[in-house]
């Protein structure tokens, strides 16, 4: 994925603004089930190897103020909490997970809001960088 920023996905007038339901129930679900979708506009990236200001250049979607990536789970870590350290700081969760619901109000996913802090925890300096992390609920068959 490191070369994703080289080509990019550009169509005049195209804007990628999926709802939370579309992100979870279409893109994330298909990715976890190994299905392909076209156009391939969400790349896979080891997000924590990069600082947030590097992400725009790594996205398929140039010129946008939101970027979307699939981030593989770190299956080597035995700890229940994922390490969210980057080269220059860390992502810190704010609040508890929020339910993502479909039109019938069924829980189809979870969203975690994170803020980037520059420096080392717990004395890092809060920045304006915000990330929304979506995942399937533990009970979902695609969540393996």
N, C-alpha and C positions, 0 to 999 in steps of 0.2 A: 504494500500500500504506500510505501514511502514515496513512490513516484506519481501518486494520484494528481498532485497539483500541476503536473506537466501538461496534461491534456485538458482536463476539465470538461464539464458538460455545459454547453452554451447554445441556447436557442433564443432568438429575439422574442422578448415578451414573456418568456417562461419564468414562472416563479414557483418555487417549491415551498408550499405552506400547508403541510399535512396537519390534520387534527391529531390529538393524542390517541384517539381511537384508531385512526389510520396508521399511525406510527407503530402501535402495538399489534393491532389485529391483522394488519397487512404486512408491513415491512419486517418487523421483528419476528413475527410468527413464521413467515416464509423463510427468513434467514435461518432460524433455528431448525426448521424442518428440512433444510438443505435445498429449498426451491430457488430457482432463479427468477428474477423479474427484470423487465426491460422498460425503460432504460435503467441501467445500473447506476443510480445516482447517489447511493450511500456506500462509501468505501469502508473497509475494515482497517483499523488503526490501533496500535498499541499506544493509546492516548497518553499514558503516564510517562512516556519517554519524551514528551513534548510539553512545552509551556503553552499557555492558552493563546498567546499572541502569534504562535507558529501555526495554529490550526487553520486560519483562513487559506493559507497557501497549500495546505494538504487536502483541502476539500475538493470534491468534484464540482461544487457549486461556487463559482467565483462571483464576486460582487454582492453577495448576500451578507446580511449581518447575523445570520444564524447558520451554523454548520452542523452536519449530521454525520455520525460515524457509528459503525458497529465496533464494539470494544470486546475482544475475547475475554472470557473469564479466566482468571489465573487459577488453573486447576492444581498448581504445585503448592500453593499456600494452604496450610492446614488451618490457619486462623480463620475464624468466622468473619472477621472484618477485612475487607480488601485494603491494601496499601494504596493510597492515592497521592503518593509523593511524586513530584516532578523534579527537573533539574534545579529550578529556582524557588520552589515552594511546595504547596500542598493544597488539595481540594478538601474542604471541610463541609460535611453535611449540615444543613440547617433544618431544624424541625424533624418531624417524623415522616415516614413514607405516606404518600397520598395515593388513594385508589384511583385507577383509571377505569372508567365504566363505559360500557357500550350504550347504545340507544335504549336498551331494555334494562339499564341500570345494573347489569351484571358486572362483577369485577373481572376485567380482562388483563389487567396489568398493574404495575406499581411505578410511581414516579418518586425519585429522590432529588431534592434540590441541593445543589452544592455551590459554595463560593470559594474562589481562589484566594489564598493567602501567600504573599511573598515572604520568604524566609523560613525559619524552622518553627515548628510547633513547640510550645504554645504561644510564642511571642511574635508570630508572623504578622505582617501588615495586611489587613483586609484590602482587597482590590474590587473593582467593579465587574470582574469576570464572573459570570454565572453559568452553571451547567445544569441541565436536567438529564437525569439518568433514568432510563426506562428499563424495566425487566418484566418478565412473565411471572405470575404468581407461582409459588412453589407447587401448587396442586395441578398446574397446567401440564398436559402431556408433552408439550414442546419444550418444557423447561428442564431439560436433562443435561 
